[in-house]
């Protein structure tokens, strides 16, 4: 979370609640609203609270062991 900057963007999903967004700056390049989270989802979706979501077409995941 130290690398993320909250933005003013908020979207609403009737099935999950309000999503809040963050941007990421890497090597001087800003990726605006690349991460979102349902910090306080509707009660039926409480298991997703606080999880971060990334746009898969904009992010590559590399696992190094």
PDBQT receptor file of N, H, CA, C and O in Angstrom, charges set to zero:
ATOM      1  N   UNK A   1       0.820  -1.197   0.000  1.00  0.00    +0.000 N 
ATOM      2  CA  UNK A   1       0.000   0.000   0.000  1.00  0.00    +0.000 C 
ATOM      3  C   UNK A   1       0.859   1.255   0.000  1.00  0.00    +0.000 C 
ATOM      4  O   UNK A   1       0.387   2.330  -0.371  1.00  0.00    +0.000 OA
ATOM      5  N   UNK A   2       2.134   1.126   0.419  1.00  0.00    +0.000 N 
ATOM      6  H   UNK A   2       2.517   0.253   0.720  1.00  0.00    +0.000 HD
ATOM      7  CA  UNK A   2       3.022   2.285   0.435  1.00  0.00    +0.000 C 
ATOM      8  C   UNK A   2       3.275   2.836  -0.963  1.00  0.00    +0.000 C 
ATOM      9  O   UNK A   2       3.610   4.011  -1.111  1.00  0.00    +0.000 OA
ATOM     10  N   UNK A   3       3.119   2.006  -1.986  1.00  0.00    +0.000 N 
ATOM     11  H   UNK A   3       2.847   1.051  -1.866  1.00  0.00    +0.000 HD
ATOM     12  CA  UNK A   3       3.378   2.431  -3.366  1.00  0.00    +0.000 C 
ATOM     13  C   UNK A   3       2.136   3.003  -4.043  1.00  0.00    +0.000 C 
ATOM     14  O   UNK A   3       2.232   3.538  -5.148  1.00  0.00    +0.000 OA
ATOM     15  N   UNK A   4       0.976   2.899  -3.402  1.00  0.00    +0.000 N 
ATOM     16  H   UNK A   4       0.899   2.464  -2.505  1.00  0.00    +0.000 HD
ATOM     17  CA  UNK A   4      -0.286   3.311  -4.010  1.00  0.00    +0.000 C 
ATOM     18  C   UNK A   4      -0.724   4.673  -3.492  1.00  0.00    +0.000 C 
ATOM     19  O   UNK A   4      -0.516   5.011  -2.326  1.00  0.00    +0.000 OA
ATOM     20  N   UNK A   5      -1.338   5.453  -4.391  1.00  0.00    +0.000 N 
ATOM     21  H   UNK A   5      -1.506   5.178  -5.338  1.00  0.00    +0.000 HD
ATOM     22  CA  UNK A   5      -1.872   6.762  -4.049  1.00  0.00    +0.000 C 
ATOM     23  C   UNK A   5      -3.374   6.742  -4.291  1.00  0.00    +0.000 C 
ATOM     24  O   UNK A   5      -3.810   6.472  -5.410  1.00  0.00    +0.000 OA
ATOM     25  N   UNK A   6      -4.183   7.024  -3.259  1.00  0.00    +0.000 N 
ATOM     26  H   UNK A   6      -3.829   7.244  -2.350  1.00  0.00    +0.000 HD
ATOM     27  CA  UNK A   6      -5.635   7.024  -3.474  1.00  0.00    +0.000 C 
ATOM     28  C   UNK A   6      -6.051   8.119  -4.451  1.00  0.00    +0.000 C 
ATOM     29  O   UNK A   6      -5.478   9.209  -4.462  1.00  0.00    +0.000 OA
ATOM     30  N   UNK A   7      -7.050   7.816  -5.266  1.00  0.00    +0.000 N 
ATOM     31  H   UNK A   7      -7.516   6.931  -5.257  1.00  0.00    +0.000 HD
ATOM     32  CA  UNK A   7      -7.601   8.811  -6.185  1.00  0.00    +0.000 C 
ATOM     33  C   UNK A   7      -9.016   9.150  -5.723  1.00  0.00    +0.000 C 
ATOM     34  O   UNK A   7      -9.516   8.582  -4.752  1.00  0.00    +0.000 OA
ATOM     35  N   UNK A   8      -9.639  10.062  -6.415  1.00  0.00    +0.000 N 
ATOM     36  H   UNK A   8      -9.233  10.523  -7.203  1.00  0.00    +0.000 HD
ATOM     37  CA  UNK A   8     -11.016  10.453  -6.085  1.00  0.00    +0.000 C 
ATOM     38  C   UNK A   8     -12.040   9.553  -6.765  1.00  0.00    +0.000 C 
ATOM     39  O   UNK A   8     -13.242   9.719  -6.555  1.00  0.00    +0.000 OA
ATOM     40  N   UNK A   9     -11.583   8.608  -7.574  1.00  0.00    +0.000 N 
ATOM     41  H   UNK A   9     -10.606   8.474  -7.744  1.00  0.00    +0.000 HD
ATOM     42  CA  UNK A   9     -12.493   7.759  -8.339  1.00  0.00    +0.000 C 
ATOM     43  C   UNK A   9     -13.239   6.778  -7.431  1.00  0.00    +0.000 C 
ATOM     44  O   UNK A   9     -12.653   6.134  -6.560  1.00  0.00    +0.000 OA
ATOM     45  N   UNK A  10     -14.527   6.690  -7.662  1.00  0.00    +0.000 N 
ATOM     46  H   UNK A  10     -15.003   7.213  -8.369  1.00  0.00    +0.000 HD
ATOM     47  CA  UNK A  10     -15.389   5.730  -6.965  1.00  0.00    +0.000 C 
ATOM     48  C   UNK A  10     -16.406   5.230  -7.983  1.00  0.00    +0.000 C 
ATOM     49  O   UNK A  10     -16.997   6.018  -8.722  1.00  0.00    +0.000 OA
ATOM     50  N   UNK A  11     -16.605   3.917  -8.018  1.00  0.00    +0.000 N 
ATOM     51  H   UNK A  11     -16.125   3.277  -7.418  1.00  0.00    +0.000 HD
ATOM     52  CA  UNK A  11     -17.663   3.351  -8.844  1.00  0.00    +0.000 C 
ATOM     53  C   UNK A  11     -18.585   2.539  -7.936  1.00  0.00    +0.000 C 
ATOM     54  O   UNK A  11     -18.195   2.135  -6.840  1.00  0.00    +0.000 OA
ATOM     55  N   UNK A  12     -19.792   2.309  -8.396  1.00  0.00    +0.000 N 
ATOM     56  H   UNK A  12     -20.109   2.637  -9.286  1.00  0.00    +0.000 HD
ATOM     57  CA  UNK A  12     -20.763   1.566  -7.601  1.00  0.00    +0.000 C 
ATOM     58  C   UNK A  12     -21.204   0.315  -8.334  1.00  0.00    +0.000 C 
ATOM     59  O   UNK A  12     -21.544   0.362  -9.516  1.00  0.00    +0.000 OA
ATOM     60  N   UNK A  13     -21.196  -0.800  -7.629  1.00  0.00    +0.000 N 
ATOM     61  H   UNK A  13     -20.919  -0.839  -6.669  1.00  0.00    +0.000 HD
ATOM     62  CA  UNK A  13     -21.728  -2.067  -8.133  1.00  0.00    +0.000 C 
ATOM     63  C   UNK A  13     -22.900  -2.452  -7.233  1.00  0.00    +0.000 C 
ATOM     64  O   UNK A  13     -22.737  -2.507  -6.014  1.00  0.00    +0.000 OA
ATOM     65  N   UNK A  14     -24.068  -2.718  -7.798  1.00  0.00    +0.000 N 
ATOM     66  H   UNK A  14     -24.200  -2.673  -8.789  1.00  0.00    +0.000 HD
ATOM     67  CA  UNK A  14     -25.214  -3.072  -6.956  1.00  0.00    +0.000 C 
ATOM     68  C   UNK A  14     -25.027  -4.399  -6.222  1.00  0.00    +0.000 C 
ATOM     69  O   UNK A  14     -25.742  -4.678  -5.259  1.00  0.00    +0.000 OA
ATOM     70  N   UNK A  15     -24.078  -5.214  -6.666  1.00  0.00    +0.000 N 
ATOM     71  H   UNK A  15     -23.498  -4.988  -7.448  1.00  0.00    +0.000 HD
ATOM     72  CA  UNK A  15     -23.850  -6.527  -6.050  1.00  0.00    +0.000 C 
ATOM     73  C   UNK A  15     -22.723  -6.526  -5.027  1.00  0.00    +0.000 C 
ATOM     74  O   UNK A  15     -22.602  -7.462  -4.238  1.00  0.00    +0.000 OA
ATOM     75  N   UNK A  16     -21.881  -5.463  -5.035  1.00  0.00    +0.000 N 
ATOM     76  H   UNK A  16     -21.979  -4.703  -5.676  1.00  0.00    +0.000 HD
ATOM     77  CA  UNK A  16     -20.725  -5.428  -4.131  1.00  0.00    +0.000 C 
ATOM     78  C   UNK A  16     -20.629  -4.146  -3.312  1.00  0.00    +0.000 C 
ATOM     79  O   UNK A  16     -20.144  -4.183  -2.181  1.00  0.00    +0.000 OA
ATOM     80  N   UNK A  17     -21.070  -3.034  -3.840  1.00  0.00    +0.000 N 
ATOM     81  H   UNK A  17     -21.464  -3.004  -4.759  1.00  0.00    +0.000 HD
ATOM     82  CA  UNK A  17     -20.986  -1.756  -3.138  1.00  0.00    +0.000 C 
ATOM     83  C   UNK A  17     -20.121  -0.771  -3.889  1.00  0.00    +0.000 C 
ATOM     84  O   UNK A  17     -20.026  -0.826  -5.115  1.00  0.00    +0.000 OA
ATOM     85  N   UNK A  18     -19.483   0.136  -3.153  1.00  0.00    +0.000 N 
ATOM     86  H   UNK A  18     -19.560   0.181  -2.157  1.00  0.00    +0.000 HD
ATOM     87  CA  UNK A  18     -18.654   1.174  -3.758  1.00  0.00    +0.000 C 
ATOM     88  C   UNK A  18     -17.191   0.754  -3.791  1.00  0.00    +0.000 C 
ATOM     89  O   UNK A  18     -16.633   0.323  -2.782  1.00  0.00    +0.000 OA
ATOM     90  N   UNK A  19     -16.584   0.885  -4.951  1.00  0.00    +0.000 N 
ATOM     91  H   UNK A  19     -17.037   1.235  -5.771  1.00  0.00    +0.000 HD
ATOM     92  CA  UNK A  19     -15.165   0.578  -5.127  1.00  0.00    +0.000 C 
ATOM     93  C   UNK A  19     -14.383   1.886  -5.115  1.00  0.00    +0.000 C 
ATOM     94  O   UNK A  19     -14.772   2.859  -5.761  1.00  0.00    +0.000 OA
ATOM     95  N   UNK A  20     -13.286   1.899  -4.378  1.00  0.00    +0.000 N 
ATOM     96  H   UNK A  20     -12.970   1.108  -3.853  1.00  0.00    +0.000 HD
ATOM     97  CA  UNK A  20     -12.382   3.037  -4.326  1.00  0.00    +0.000 C 
ATOM     98  C   UNK A  20     -11.103   2.654  -5.064  1.00  0.00    +0.000 C 
ATOM     99  O   UNK A  20     -10.710   1.487  -5.078  1.00  0.00    +0.000 OA
ATOM    100  N   UNK A  21     -10.451   3.655  -5.684  1.00  0.00    +0.000 N 
ATOM    101  H   UNK A  21     -10.770   4.603  -5.673  1.00  0.00    +0.000 HD
ATOM    102  CA  UNK A  21      -9.337   3.398  -6.593  1.00  0.00    +0.000 C 
ATOM    103  C   UNK A  21      -8.031   4.020  -6.108  1.00  0.00    +0.000 C 
ATOM    104  O   UNK A  21      -8.024   4.976  -5.332  1.00  0.00    +0.000 OA
ATOM    105  N   UNK A  22      -6.919   3.444  -6.592  1.00  0.00    +0.000 N 
ATOM    106  H   UNK A  22      -6.925   2.668  -7.222  1.00  0.00    +0.000 HD
ATOM    107  CA  UNK A  22      -5.569   3.933  -6.306  1.00  0.00    +0.000 C 
ATOM    108  C   UNK A  22      -4.762   3.952  -7.597  1.00  0.00    +0.000 C 
ATOM    109  O   UNK A  22      -5.012   3.182  -8.524  1.00  0.00    +0.000 OA
ATOM    110  N   UNK A  23      -3.791   4.849  -7.626  1.00  0.00    +0.000 N 
ATOM    111  H   UNK A  23      -3.588   5.474  -6.873  1.00  0.00    +0.000 HD
ATOM    112  CA  UNK A  23      -2.841   4.915  -8.736  1.00  0.00    +0.000 C 
ATOM    113  C   UNK A  23      -1.482   4.434  -8.248  1.00  0.00    +0.000 C 
ATOM    114  O   UNK A  23      -1.222   4.374  -7.046  1.00  0.00    +0.000 OA
ATOM    115  N   UNK A  24      -0.630   4.095  -9.192  1.00  0.00    +0.000 N 
ATOM    116  H   UNK A  24      -0.842   4.143 -10.168  1.00  0.00    +0.000 HD
ATOM    117  CA  UNK A  24       0.696   3.575  -8.906  1.00  0.00    +0.000 C 
ATOM    118  C   UNK A  24       1.698   4.308  -9.792  1.00  0.00    +0.000 C 
ATOM    119  O   UNK A  24       1.469   4.465 -10.991  1.00  0.00    +0.000 OA
ATOM    120  N   UNK A  25       2.800   4.753  -9.208  1.00  0.00    +0.000 N 
ATOM    121  H   UNK A  25       2.986   4.625  -8.233  1.00  0.00    +0.000 HD
ATOM    122  CA  UNK A  25       3.862   5.390  -9.984  1.00  0.00    +0.000 C 
ATOM    123  C   UNK A  25       5.094   4.500  -9.915  1.00  0.00    +0.000 C 
ATOM    124  O   UNK A  25       5.604   4.196  -8.837  1.00  0.00    +0.000 OA
ATOM    125  N   UNK A  26       5.564   4.086 -11.098  1.00  0.00    +0.000 N 
ATOM    126  H   UNK A  26       5.149   4.332 -11.975  1.00  0.00    +0.000 HD
ATOM    127  CA  UNK A  26       6.758   3.245 -11.201  1.00  0.00    +0.000 C 
ATOM    128  C   UNK A  26       7.707   3.902 -12.187  1.00  0.00    +0.000 C 
ATOM    129  O   UNK A  26       7.337   4.177 -13.329  1.00  0.00    +0.000 OA
ATOM    130  N   UNK A  27       8.926   4.153 -11.745  1.00  0.00    +0.000 N 
ATOM    131  H   UNK A  27       9.226   3.930 -10.817  1.00  0.00    +0.000 HD
ATOM    132  CA  UNK A  27       9.951   4.788 -12.586  1.00  0.00    +0.000 C 
ATOM    133  C   UNK A  27       9.431   6.048 -13.261  1.00  0.00    +0.000 C 
ATOM    134  O   UNK A  27       9.716   6.295 -14.433  1.00  0.00    +0.000 OA
ATOM    135  N   UNK A  28       8.663   6.850 -12.514  1.00  0.00    +0.000 N 
ATOM    136  H   UNK A  28       8.432   6.649 -11.562  1.00  0.00    +0.000 HD
ATOM    137  CA  UNK A  28       8.159   8.112 -13.023  1.00  0.00    +0.000 C 
ATOM    138  C   UNK A  28       6.914   8.010 -13.879  1.00  0.00    +0.000 C 
ATOM    139  O   UNK A  28       6.365   9.036 -14.280  1.00  0.00    +0.000 OA
ATOM    140  N   UNK A  29       6.449   6.804 -14.172  1.00  0.00    +0.000 N 
ATOM    141  H   UNK A  29       6.895   5.970 -13.846  1.00  0.00    +0.000 HD
ATOM    142  CA  UNK A  29       5.250   6.622 -14.989  1.00  0.00    +0.000 C 
ATOM    143  C   UNK A  29       4.063   6.329 -14.080  1.00  0.00    +0.000 C 
ATOM    144  O   UNK A  29       4.118   5.425 -13.247  1.00  0.00    +0.000 OA
ATOM    145  N   UNK A  30       2.981   7.105 -14.246  1.00  0.00    +0.000 N 
ATOM    146  H   UNK A  30       2.937   7.840 -14.923  1.00  0.00    +0.000 HD
ATOM    147  CA  UNK A  30       1.791   6.936 -13.421  1.00  0.00    +0.000 C 
ATOM    148  C   UNK A  30       0.769   6.040 -14.106  1.00  0.00    +0.000 C 
ATOM    149  O   UNK A  30       0.452   6.215 -15.283  1.00  0.00    +0.000 OA
ATOM    150  N   UNK A  31       0.270   5.090 -13.354  1.00  0.00    +0.000 N 
ATOM    151  H   UNK A  31       0.528   4.948 -12.399  1.00  0.00    +0.000 HD
ATOM    152  CA  UNK A  31      -0.794   4.200 -13.808  1.00  0.00    +0.000 C 
ATOM    153  C   UNK A  31      -2.025   4.547 -12.970  1.00  0.00    +0.000 C 
ATOM    154  O   UNK A  31      -2.207   4.051 -11.858  1.00  0.00    +0.000 OA
ATOM    155  N   UNK A  32      -2.862   5.415 -13.542  1.00  0.00    +0.000 N 
ATOM    156  H   UNK A  32      -2.714   5.818 -14.445  1.00  0.00    +0.000 HD
ATOM    157  CA  UNK A  32      -3.997   5.961 -12.796  1.00  0.00    +0.000 C 
ATOM    158  C   UNK A  32      -5.122   4.929 -12.657  1.00  0.00    +0.000 C 
ATOM    159  O   UNK A  32      -5.462   4.220 -13.604  1.00  0.00    +0.000 OA
ATOM    160  N   UNK A  33      -5.682   4.871 -11.460  1.00  0.00    +0.000 N 
ATOM    161  H   UNK A  33      -5.406   5.448 -10.691  1.00  0.00    +0.000 HD
ATOM    162  CA  UNK A  33      -6.826   4.000 -11.153  1.00  0.00    +0.000 C 
ATOM    163  C   UNK A  33      -6.580   2.548 -11.558  1.00  0.00    +0.000 C 
ATOM    164  O   UNK A  33      -7.483   1.882 -12.064  1.00  0.00    +0.000 OA
ATOM    165  N   UNK A  34      -5.380   2.065 -11.341  1.00  0.00    +0.000 N 
ATOM    166  H   UNK A  34      -4.646   2.606 -10.931  1.00  0.00    +0.000 HD
ATOM    167  CA  UNK A  34      -5.015   0.702 -11.750  1.00  0.00    +0.000 C 
ATOM    168  C   UNK A  34      -5.427  -0.347 -10.710  1.00  0.00    +0.000 C 
ATOM    169  O   UNK A  34      -5.489  -1.539 -11.011  1.00  0.00    +0.000 OA
ATOM    170  N   UNK A  35      -5.708   0.111  -9.487  1.00  0.00    +0.000 N 
ATOM    171  H   UNK A  35      -5.658   1.080  -9.243  1.00  0.00    +0.000 HD
ATOM    172  CA  UNK A  35      -6.071  -0.782  -8.388  1.00  0.00    +0.000 C 
ATOM    173  C   UNK A  35      -7.382  -0.304  -7.786  1.00  0.00    +0.000 C 
ATOM    174  O   UNK A  35      -7.606   0.899  -7.652  1.00  0.00    +0.000 OA
ATOM    175  N   UNK A  36      -8.251  -1.246  -7.421  1.00  0.00    +0.000 N 
ATOM    176  H   UNK A  36      -8.069  -2.224  -7.529  1.00  0.00    +0.000 HD
ATOM    177  CA  UNK A  36      -9.472  -0.863  -6.720  1.00  0.00    +0.000 C 
ATOM    178  C   UNK A  36      -9.765  -1.861  -5.615  1.00  0.00    +0.000 C 
ATOM    179  O   UNK A  36      -9.258  -2.982  -5.603  1.00  0.00    +0.000 OA
ATOM    180  N   UNK A  37     -10.608  -1.411  -4.680  1.00  0.00    +0.000 N 
ATOM    181  H   UNK A  37     -11.020  -0.500  -4.690  1.00  0.00    +0.000 HD
ATOM    182  CA  UNK A  37     -10.958  -2.250  -3.546  1.00  0.00    +0.000 C 
ATOM    183  C   UNK A  37     -12.334  -1.863  -3.034  1.00  0.00    +0.000 C 
ATOM    184  O   UNK A  37     -12.730  -0.698  -3.086  1.00  0.00    +0.000 OA
ATOM    185  N   UNK A  38     -13.045  -2.846  -2.547  1.00  0.00    +0.000 N 
ATOM    186  H   UNK A  38     -12.724  -3.792  -2.505  1.00  0.00    +0.000 HD
ATOM    187  CA  UNK A  38     -14.312  -2.609  -1.856  1.00  0.00    +0.000 C 
ATOM    188  C   UNK A  38     -13.988  -2.608  -0.370  1.00  0.00    +0.000 C 
ATOM    189  O   UNK A  38     -14.018  -3.655   0.277  1.00  0.00    +0.000 OA
ATOM    190  N   UNK A  39     -13.681  -1.439   0.171  1.00  0.00    +0.000 N 
ATOM    191  H   UNK A  39     -13.657  -0.588  -0.354  1.00  0.00    +0.000 HD
ATOM    192  CA  UNK A  39     -13.274  -1.339   1.562  1.00  0.00    +0.000 C 
ATOM    193  C   UNK A  39     -14.418  -1.665   2.523  1.00  0.00    +0.000 C 
ATOM    194  O   UNK A  39     -14.197  -2.221   3.599  1.00  0.00    +0.000 OA
ATOM    195  N   UNK A  40     -15.626  -1.317   2.127  1.00  0.00    +0.000 N 
ATOM    196  H   UNK A  40     -15.805  -0.866   1.253  1.00  0.00    +0.000 HD
ATOM    197  CA  UNK A  40     -16.799  -1.559   2.959  1.00  0.00    +0.000 C 
ATOM    198  C   UNK A  40     -17.937  -2.059   2.060  1.00  0.00    +0.000 C 
ATOM    199  O   UNK A  40     -18.895  -1.327   1.810  1.00  0.00    +0.000 OA
ATOM    200  N   UNK A  41     -17.834  -3.309   1.571  1.00  0.00    +0.000 N 
ATOM    201  H   UNK A  41     -17.055  -3.903   1.774  1.00  0.00    +0.000 HD
ATOM    202  CA  UNK A  41     -18.846  -3.818   0.641  1.00  0.00    +0.000 C 
ATOM    203  C   UNK A  41     -20.182  -4.063   1.345  1.00  0.00    +0.000 C 
ATOM    204  O   UNK A  41     -20.280  -3.970   2.569  1.00  0.00    +0.000 OA
ATOM    205  N   UNK A  42     -21.195  -4.374   0.561  1.00  0.00    +0.000 N 
ATOM    206  H   UNK A  42     -21.115  -4.450  -0.433  1.00  0.00    +0.000 HD
ATOM    207  CA  UNK A  42     -22.483  -4.707   1.156  1.00  0.00    +0.000 C 
ATOM    208  C   UNK A  42     -22.295  -5.953   2.035  1.00  0.00    +0.000 C 
ATOM    209  O   UNK A  42     -21.387  -6.745   1.785  1.00  0.00    +0.000 OA
ATOM    210  N   UNK A  43     -23.136  -6.136   3.055  1.00  0.00    +0.000 N 
ATOM    211  H   UNK A  43     -23.874  -5.492   3.258  1.00  0.00    +0.000 HD
ATOM    212  CA  UNK A  43     -22.949  -7.235   4.009  1.00  0.00    +0.000 C 
ATOM    213  C   UNK A  43     -22.824  -8.621   3.370  1.00  0.00    +0.000 C 
ATOM    214  O   UNK A  43     -22.069  -9.455   3.868  1.00  0.00    +0.000 OA
ATOM    215  N   UNK A  44     -23.537  -8.879   2.295  1.00  0.00    +0.000 N 
ATOM    216  H   UNK A  44     -24.150  -8.201   1.890  1.00  0.00    +0.000 HD
ATOM    217  CA  UNK A  44     -23.485 -10.189   1.635  1.00  0.00    +0.000 C 
ATOM    218  C   UNK A  44     -22.139 -10.469   0.974  1.00  0.00    +0.000 C 
ATOM    219  O   UNK A  44     -21.843 -11.616   0.641  1.00  0.00    +0.000 OA
ATOM    220  N   UNK A  45     -21.332  -9.449   0.783  1.00  0.00    +0.000 N 
ATOM    221  H   UNK A  45     -21.573  -8.516   1.053  1.00  0.00    +0.000 HD
ATOM    222  CA  UNK A  45     -20.027  -9.601   0.134  1.00  0.00    +0.000 C 
ATOM    223  C   UNK A  45     -18.881  -9.236   1.074  1.00  0.00    +0.000 C 
ATOM    224  O   UNK A  45     -17.806  -8.848   0.617  1.00  0.00    +0.000 OA
ATOM    225  N   UNK A  46     -19.096  -9.354   2.361  1.00  0.00    +0.000 N 
ATOM    226  H   UNK A  46     -19.970  -9.669   2.732  1.00  0.00    +0.000 HD
ATOM    227  CA  UNK A  46     -18.094  -8.927   3.346  1.00  0.00    +0.000 C 
ATOM    228  C   UNK A  46     -16.744  -9.626   3.169  1.00  0.00    +0.000 C 
ATOM    229  O   UNK A  46     -15.719  -9.087   3.585  1.00  0.00    +0.000 OA
ATOM    230  N   UNK A  47     -16.725 -10.816   2.559  1.00  0.00    +0.000 N 
ATOM    231  H   UNK A  47     -17.558 -11.254   2.220  1.00  0.00    +0.000 HD
ATOM    232  CA  UNK A  47     -15.459 -11.543   2.388  1.00  0.00    +0.000 C 
ATOM    233  C   UNK A  47     -14.490 -10.856   1.422  1.00  0.00    +0.000 C 
ATOM    234  O   UNK A  47     -13.308 -11.200   1.400  1.00  0.00    +0.000 OA
ATOM    235  N   UNK A  48     -14.962  -9.896   0.626  1.00  0.00    +0.000 N 
ATOM    236  H   UNK A  48     -15.922  -9.617   0.643  1.00  0.00    +0.000 HD
ATOM    237  CA  UNK A  48     -14.054  -9.197  -0.297  1.00  0.00    +0.000 C 
ATOM    238  C   UNK A  48     -13.536  -7.889   0.293  1.00  0.00    +0.000 C 
ATOM    239  O   UNK A  48     -12.747  -7.197  -0.351  1.00  0.00    +0.000 OA
ATOM    240  N   UNK A  49     -13.958  -7.541   1.492  1.00  0.00    +0.000 N 
ATOM    241  H   UNK A  49     -14.598  -8.103   2.016  1.00  0.00    +0.000 HD
ATOM    242  CA  UNK A  49     -13.548  -6.275   2.109  1.00  0.00    +0.000 C 
ATOM    243  C   UNK A  49     -12.025  -6.189   2.197  1.00  0.00    +0.000 C 
ATOM    244  O   UNK A  49     -11.367  -7.092   2.713  1.00  0.00    +0.000 OA
ATOM    245  N   UNK A  50     -11.488  -5.102   1.690  1.00  0.00    +0.000 N 
ATOM    246  H   UNK A  50     -12.023  -4.368   1.271  1.00  0.00    +0.000 HD
ATOM    247  CA  UNK A  50     -10.058  -4.846   1.796  1.00  0.00    +0.000 C 
ATOM    248  C   UNK A  50      -9.173  -5.550   0.787  1.00  0.00    +0.000 C 
ATOM    249  O   UNK A  50      -7.974  -5.277   0.736  1.00  0.00    +0.000 OA
ATOM    250  N   UNK A  51      -9.725  -6.448  -0.016  1.00  0.00    +0.000 N 
ATOM    251  H   UNK A  51     -10.699  -6.670   0.026  1.00  0.00    +0.000 HD
ATOM    252  CA  UNK A  51      -8.917  -7.100  -1.047  1.00  0.00    +0.000 C 
ATOM    253  C   UNK A  51      -8.638  -6.113  -2.174  1.00  0.00    +0.000 C 
ATOM    254  O   UNK A  51      -9.479  -5.273  -2.493  1.00  0.00    +0.000 OA
ATOM    255  N   UNK A  52      -7.470  -6.215  -2.769  1.00  0.00    +0.000 N 
ATOM    256  H   UNK A  52      -6.786  -6.897  -2.511  1.00  0.00    +0.000 HD
ATOM    257  CA  UNK A  52      -7.104  -5.341  -3.883  1.00  0.00    +0.000 C 
ATOM    258  C   UNK A  52      -7.298  -6.065  -5.197  1.00  0.00    +0.000 C 
ATOM    259  O   UNK A  52      -7.004  -7.254  -5.319  1.00  0.00    +0.000 OA
ATOM    260  N   UNK A  53      -7.799  -5.332  -6.180  1.00  0.00    +0.000 N 
ATOM    261  H   UNK A  53      -8.038  -4.366  -6.081  1.00  0.00    +0.000 HD
ATOM    262  CA  UNK A  53      -8.005  -5.874  -7.525  1.00  0.00    +0.000 C 
ATOM    263  C   UNK A  53      -7.193  -5.043  -8.507  1.00  0.00    +0.000 C 
ATOM    264  O   UNK A  53      -7.126  -3.819  -8.404  1.00  0.00    +0.000 OA
ATOM    265  N   UNK A  54      -6.576  -5.736  -9.466  1.00  0.00    +0.000 N 
ATOM    266  H   UNK A  54      -6.630  -6.731  -9.550  1.00  0.00    +0.000 HD
ATOM    267  CA  UNK A  54      -5.774  -5.079 -10.496  1.00  0.00    +0.000 C 
ATOM    268  C   UNK A  54      -6.364  -5.414 -11.861  1.00  0.00    +0.000 C 
ATOM    269  O   UNK A  54      -6.873  -6.515 -12.071  1.00  0.00    +0.000 OA
ATOM    270  N   UNK A  55      -6.293  -4.466 -12.783  1.00  0.00    +0.000 N 
ATOM    271  H   UNK A  55      -5.880  -3.572 -12.613  1.00  0.00    +0.000 HD
ATOM    272  CA  UNK A  55      -6.724  -4.739 -14.154  1.00  0.00    +0.000 C 
ATOM    273  C   UNK A  55      -5.724  -5.699 -14.786  1.00  0.00    +0.000 C 
ATOM    274  O   UNK A  55      -4.561  -5.343 -14.978  1.00  0.00    +0.000 OA
ATOM    275  N   UNK A  56      -6.160  -6.905 -15.107  1.00  0.00    +0.000 N 
ATOM    276  H   UNK A  56      -7.104  -7.195 -14.951  1.00  0.00    +0.000 HD
ATOM    277  CA  UNK A  56      -5.239  -7.938 -15.614  1.00  0.00    +0.000 C 
ATOM    278  C   UNK A  56      -4.631  -7.566 -16.960  1.00  0.00    +0.000 C 
ATOM    279  O   UNK A  56      -3.551  -8.053 -17.296  1.00  0.00    +0.000 OA
ATOM    280  N   UNK A  57      -5.290  -6.721 -17.732  1.00  0.00    +0.000 N 
ATOM    281  H   UNK A  57      -6.167  -6.326 -17.459  1.00  0.00    +0.000 HD
ATOM    282  CA  UNK A  57      -4.714  -6.320 -19.013  1.00  0.00    +0.000 C 
ATOM    283  C   UNK A  57      -3.651  -5.233 -18.854  1.00  0.00    +0.000 C 
ATOM    284  O   UNK A  57      -2.991  -4.863 -19.825  1.00  0.00    +0.000 OA
ATOM    285  N   UNK A  58      -3.484  -4.718 -17.626  1.00  0.00    +0.000 N 
ATOM    286  H   UNK A  58      -4.020  -5.019 -16.838  1.00  0.00    +0.000 HD
ATOM    287  CA  UNK A  58      -2.503  -3.660 -17.384  1.00  0.00    +0.000 C 
ATOM    288  C   UNK A  58      -1.383  -4.085 -16.444  1.00  0.00    +0.000 C 
ATOM    289  O   UNK A  58      -0.424  -3.337 -16.255  1.00  0.00    +0.000 OA
ATOM    290  N   UNK A  59      -1.487  -5.270 -15.852  1.00  0.00    +0.000 N 
ATOM    291  H   UNK A  59      -2.266  -5.878 -16.006  1.00  0.00    +0.000 HD
ATOM    292  CA  UNK A  59      -0.532  -5.703 -14.843  1.00  0.00    +0.000 C 
ATOM    293  C   UNK A  59      -0.046  -7.122 -15.180  1.00  0.00    +0.000 C 
ATOM    294  O   UNK A  59      -0.835  -7.976 -15.584  1.00  0.00    +0.000 OA
ATOM    295  N   UNK A  60       1.239  -7.356 -15.009  1.00  0.00    +0.000 N 
ATOM    296  H   UNK A  60       1.880  -6.663 -14.681  1.00  0.00    +0.000 HD
ATOM    297  CA  UNK A  60       1.803  -8.692 -15.163  1.00  0.00    +0.000 C 
ATOM    298  C   UNK A  60       2.297  -9.158 -13.790  1.00  0.00    +0.000 C 
ATOM    299  O   UNK A  60       3.082  -8.467 -13.141  1.00  0.00    +0.000 OA
ATOM    300  N   UNK A  61       1.842 -10.309 -13.364  1.00  0.00    +0.000 N 
ATOM    301  H   UNK A  61       1.205 -10.870 -13.892  1.00  0.00    +0.000 HD
ATOM    302  CA  UNK A  61       2.247 -10.854 -12.076  1.00  0.00    +0.000 C 
ATOM    303  C   UNK A  61       3.421 -11.794 -12.259  1.00  0.00    +0.000 C 
ATOM    304  O   UNK A  61       3.361 -12.730 -13.056  1.00  0.00    +0.000 OA
ATOM    305  N   UNK A  62       4.488 -11.540 -11.520  1.00  0.00    +0.000 N 
ATOM    306  H   UNK A  62       4.536 -10.779 -10.873  1.00  0.00    +0.000 HD
ATOM    307  CA  UNK A  62       5.650 -12.407 -11.555  1.00  0.00    +0.000 C 
ATOM    308  C   UNK A  62       5.898 -12.909 -10.135  1.00  0.00    +0.000 C 
ATOM    309  O   UNK A  62       6.023 -12.111  -9.205  1.00  0.00    +0.000 OA
ATOM    310  N   UNK A  63       5.970 -14.228  -9.966  1.00  0.00    +0.000 N 
ATOM    311  H   UNK A  63       5.869 -14.876 -10.721  1.00  0.00    +0.000 HD
ATOM    312  CA  UNK A  63       6.242 -14.822  -8.669  1.00  0.00    +0.000 C 
ATOM    313  C   UNK A  63       7.669 -15.346  -8.689  1.00  0.00    +0.000 C 
ATOM    314  O   UNK A  63       8.021 -16.187  -9.515  1.00  0.00    +0.000 OA
ATOM    315  N   UNK A  64       8.490 -14.840  -7.770  1.00  0.00    +0.000 N 
ATOM    316  H   UNK A  64       8.204 -14.157  -7.098  1.00  0.00    +0.000 HD
ATOM    317  CA  UNK A  64       9.886 -15.220  -7.690  1.00  0.00    +0.000 C 
ATOM    318  C   UNK A  64      10.071 -15.945  -6.371  1.00  0.00    +0.000 C 
ATOM    319  O   UNK A  64       9.739 -15.422  -5.307  1.00  0.00    +0.000 OA
ATOM    320  N   UNK A  65      10.603 -17.152  -6.452  1.00  0.00    +0.000 N 
ATOM    321  H   UNK A  65      10.873 -17.577  -7.317  1.00  0.00    +0.000 HD
ATOM    322  CA  UNK A  65      10.803 -17.893  -5.196  1.00  0.00    +0.000 C 
ATOM    323  C   UNK A  65      12.274 -18.020  -4.856  1.00  0.00    +0.000 C 
ATOM    324  O   UNK A  65      12.623 -18.612  -3.835  1.00  0.00    +0.000 OA
TER     325      UNK A  65
